[in-house]
Amino acid sequence: MSDKPFYQDENPTIRLRTWAFGQMVWGAFLAGVCLLGIGIFFGVIYAIGLLLPEESRQTPDPMPRSSLEQPLTVQGNDLA
């Protein structure tokens, strides 16, 4: 082994590339953890939905689609 530190004679460009790659790997790891957390959250919601009784899944929609749709023209208009 040598008495001087390993990084003393290292090229600054290589050191910068190593640091940048390490930052990218750390960011990818954090993104993976967040994605896993979102997947677990949706999995828990799905599992809770499976525990509900069958009757609760067959109820009518509380917000009918007809209230969201609007006619293109007003009745009694020449364009209608």
ABEGO torsion letter per residue (X at the ends): XBABBAAAABBAAAAAAAAAAAAAAAAAAAAAAAAAAAAAAAAAAAAAAAABBAAAAABBBABBAAAABBBABBBGBAAX
